[in-house]
Structures are given as C-alpha cells and as structure tokens.
Amino acid sequence: MAERARGRGEEGPEHVFFSPHPDDVALGAYASLLGVPRGIVPTLVTVFSQSCWEFVLPVDPSRAMAVTSLRMGEDRRFARAHGADLVHLGFRDTSLRAPPGGPAEPEAAREALAARVRLALGEVLASVSEEALLYVPLGISSHVDHLLVRDAVRALRGERGVVYYEDLPYSAHHPEDEIVDYAWALGLSPRCLDMTTLWSAKLRGLSFYASQLEPQTLPAVEAHARRLGAGRGLAERVWTVAP
Ligand SMILES: [Zn+2]
C-alpha cells in the first residue's frame, strides 16, 4: 500500500526511510527526517506493519486486525504531518510470528521470511535512484525485524547511500562502548545530529505513535539523547561507511 504526499519534480536524491515497525523512524531517525531538504518528499517504508503487540503477555493474536489498524492509522497521520510518502509492506511482526515467551521462530521460516522481505524491498528500490539516501536501523539489541530490514537493504544496495540510525529505545540500555564497538565492527563512523532546539518537535512527532509509547520509552529516548549531547544538549546519531 502506498500513499503519495504530493507531486514530485523535486531536485536532488531521494530520501527513503526504512522503518521495521511504525515508530522506529520517529524514535531514531527524526533529525534525519527533519533534515531532508525542502522540495524533496521523503518516503517512509514501514515493513512489519501487522502486529498484535499491546505490551502485555501473553499476546492475543485475535487482536491483530484492531492493533494493525490502529498502528497504520498512527503511521499515516505521522507521514501526512511530515509531508512524507508512505508505503506499508504488510509483513507480520514478531508478536504474530513468534510471540515472546513462546517457541523461537524456526530457522527455515526466518530464512524464507528474509527472502520475501528482500524481494519486497527490492521492488521498492527498483524505482529509487542509485544516488538515494537509504536510512536503515543500525540493529542495536538485535531485534530480528530490525536486522531483517537492515540486511535486506545492504544485500540489495551494498553500502552506497546507506545511513544507519540508532534503534531506540534499545540503544539507551546499552553502554556507549558497546554501541560504538558494534558499529565499528560493521565498518561505520558516527555523525551526531543536534536535536536540542528540535526536541519539542521530536516529542510532538513521537506523540503520533501514542499506542506504542510505554511510560518508560520517552525518558529512555531522552537519556540517550543527553548522553550523545555530552552535556551540551540533546542529539541523535547516525552511522555511515567512512568515505
Ligand atoms: Zn522497531
């Protein structure tokens, strides 16, 4: 499913934001989204848009339609408010494939899913230029849905134009050294993006995803931003292959 925000005809490379779940871009790549040059319509691609995750265990798969509809509505309103095109790929997230507390997802099922995700993202990228900037999650905390999206884009495009944003709120729960070592092992170098004056805008952006914000989410996101700001304010961080 795709929604167009407005007509094209803009100058410069496309900016495509790959979001494993509705909210990941608002959480981790908000500075990058706000930084898209005026005149360029960003594209938001939400990959695992089917869910029954309501923050209580056990999950209730019979709630999948209601939860999915709620999440898609939140995503749609966020995209509209930020002038972005929106694509929902409709994959089932881990709450539906392998609910927490249950058996792990079989390896063969995971591999088949990875192939389908690669195929779907390949179709999205078929109409995206080689010069495009592609934002993917870094993969901190190894959430399988995040890794599937990251690895599919890397498999399809290599490192060219790929920008890795930090997964939140997960990154807040890792020491700085662990994050840096994880990113360096991927051959990446950091860039901090100042969010100090944009923080209230980020909170407004996150408020679109009210159904996914647990009470501890915003304090964790802010704590990570302050850590990155190193006493001088608030920041997000992205990683890229050093030129
Ligand atoms: Zn996510």
Boltz pocket constraint, residues with backbone or C-beta under 6 A from the ligand:
constraints:
  - pocket:
      binder: B
      contacts: [[A, 20], [A, 21], [A, 24], [A, 143], [A, 146], [A, 168]]
      max_distance: 6.0
